[in-house]
Structures are given as structure tokens and as C-alpha cells.
Amino acid sequence: MKLRSPTQAVARTPGQAGHDAPLTWFDAVRDLFLGVADAAALPTGFFALSRVPKGDGHAVLVLPGFLSPDQPTWPLRWYLTQLGYRVHPWGLGYNMGFSTTYHYDIEALVEHRLKEVFIESGDQKISLIGWSLGGLYAKILARRYPNLIRDVIALGSPISGDTSKVSVTRIYEWVSKMQFGNPEFARKLREFTRPLEGVPITAMYCRKDGVVPWRNAREKPGPLVQNIEVAAAHIAMGFDAFVLYLIAHRLAKSAAGTWRPLDVPMLARRFQRERLPL
């Protein structure tokens, strides 16, 4: 089996010419099969993953995707813990998304969780990692609490543009009882996805993503923004060896005090040299 090569970062503005059609269930199923192959290739990256910089011990909060509990993020959290970071799950059960029909306020609960982790960290800034919808949560938290957050890493997350084009639109509407066409919900989503300022954000995306259109998974370019194209399927973002490799280097660079974009082509070459051949 041939491992798809990691690809380098590019910098296009979301929403430029070449708009994508909405994704379908066919795209989601295709993504599932690609994701299984990506996850199966994870062991080939073990040696490379052991040669990344060690963590500085700062807190990292990991937020799961839509309809996901903490369990799928366990490999990522375990790996970062081994590197020396204090890694926290979101601890809120299944991520059911935003809705005004629930008997609880998910935004308030996530904000409370952020503050809990901040206090546990000794009032030291936290890194947020969000997979899929979790990345949008991370961006919202960073906008509201910039003094608590060191940086944001979004993995295949609907953080910009028209988020109604995701392949799980119908199931989201069914679960949340919210309609993307509802003017108030649409206004709220526009507010959530407007560009983040003042907090560094790294957005990883895949052009073959079968759940979130890749243009929606990119942040508007800016001095504290890096969009990185990877080969991982949406469902495998948290299991892909090169994505984990990039996350480790991103957290290490962020810990240095001055945020700078990663040299992704150099890291991709190093990763290819250090991973096991298939």
C-alpha cells in the first residue's frame, strides 16, 4: 500500500473563484474508506513521531467533532501527553453541535470547560486543538477569550465561508432541530466564522475532504494564520501520522514565545526520510 505524500502549505483566500458544490453522502462514504487507509498507515510514522521536539508542559484542550465523544481523540491526546504536554479532553459527552432547542447551552458549557482547564494550568495560556466542528468551537473560544489561549489548531474544521455545504448538513439539521436556512442561525454562523484576530491559528485541510469542503476549512490569510494542506481524509485527521507530526512541531514552535509559520516543505521532507517505507 502506498502512503499518500504529505503536501505543502498554500495560501489562498477562502471563497475565491472555483466555488465548490455542496458535499453529499457519497463524499462522506468515500472519506470513510480513505480514512481507514490513513489510519492503517499510522504505524509507518512511529519513528518520525518519536523524533519531534518534546513539549514544554503547557495545557492543551482537545475538542471533538460533531456527534463524536472524546474517545476518537484519544490517540492524539495520548501522543501529546507522551511528548510532555498536559492534555485535557473536552469531557462533555457527545458533541451534538449548536442549537437553541437543547435543554443546555453548549457554548456556555465549552466556555466553562476552557476556564476549568485554564485554572488547572496555573493560569497559563492554553493551546486549543479542534477536530471538525471542534475547530469551530476553538475559534469561537479564541475570539472571546484571547487572554486565555496561546494558539488554535483546527483539523478539517468548518471555520470560514458557507458552512451549509458540509456533507452532514441534513443530519445536523435533524439532530439539532436547526435549519441552515434560518436567518438567525445563518447570522450566528457568519459571526462564528468571521476571521480570527489576535490569536494564532493553524488550519489543516484536505482537498479530498468528504465532510467539510476544503475552502471552508481554511482561515483568511493574516499575520497569525497558517493554512496547511495535508493528504489525510477528514475522518482520519486525528490518526494521520503526518498530521500528528505537524501538530507536535506547531505546539513546540508556539511554546518558543514568538509565533511563526511552520516550514512545512522542510518538515514534509524530514518526515518522508524518517517514516518506514510501505
Order of alpha helices (4+ residues) and beta strands (2+ residues): alpha-alpha-beta-alpha-beta-alpha-beta-alpha-beta-alpha-alpha-beta-beta-alpha-alpha
